[in-house]
Amino acid sequence: IMEQKPDLILFTGDLVNNLATEMEEYWELFSQLNAPLGVFSITGNHDYGDYVSWDSPEAKKSNFQQLIQVHKKMGWQLLMNEHVVLQRDQDQIAIVGIENWSAKNRFPKYGNLNKAFSGAAQIPFSILLSHDPSHWRAQVLSNYPTIALTLSGHTHGMQFGIELPGVRWSPIQYVYAEWAGLYEQLDQKLYVNRGFGFIGYPGRVGILPEITVIELFSKDSIVIFKKEMKEGIHPMHVKKINDEWLITGNTGIAVLVSGTGLTMKDAQKMMNNRISTIIVNNCYYRTDIGDRWFDDSDKLWSWGLL
């Protein structure tokens, strides 16, 4: 994992099969995982100890609390029906994490997406960590259109199947419509990781362990203009398709924004006001344009540029 030089590491649940003590010989190894933007994790159905006969409810609760402390000891931020906002320059991404929530009756519904997503709707790009992929079709698609990417696990591809060019099959597909890999519906995506460990049979046939590397970029992302484009807003590397402006290419300038004024500060203020009327996912823009002309604005006047 560290060889990939990740900006961010996300873990989608089932750290253990049943007991927090399973991590005693592994936590130091896992604590070596780190990334500039952090390591974030959630719980899966196996993390709650629901498949163990406990002597008392208190013993079960104590086991879960121990597991929470393991996440903390490894330096992972465990998201329990909450979100964090990551910021780099002017760009923001919300990482939303919920406890296990499944549309299948045999699995628990500890998660509360409404609570976790509260306050994140205004963030241009949100990533949801939800262990069970059935959650995506049951709640996310219908109620949370601004969640662009959901990351899940849970199925393991049933640790048995065939994945060849043109052939993709596992018995788990008769239980889960989305069971491994990437799924898309309109502007929303789900990725189901095949997992790295095992449950039951100590191995895998045809469904290999997986570490997923995801790179975010803005090709074909929608550019939203809150107001009608008028003077000072100039489309660059964008195209209009079906009444929507889409970014073309993986890099480049999407929109050029300018401002005018009697002074450079006035011009910058107008420029920033115009920028605030444009929404672009993963947007970066310079805020220093014009700074070097503060003391030489007379030259700009003489050239007709102010």
Disulfide bonds with the S-S distance in Angstrom:
none
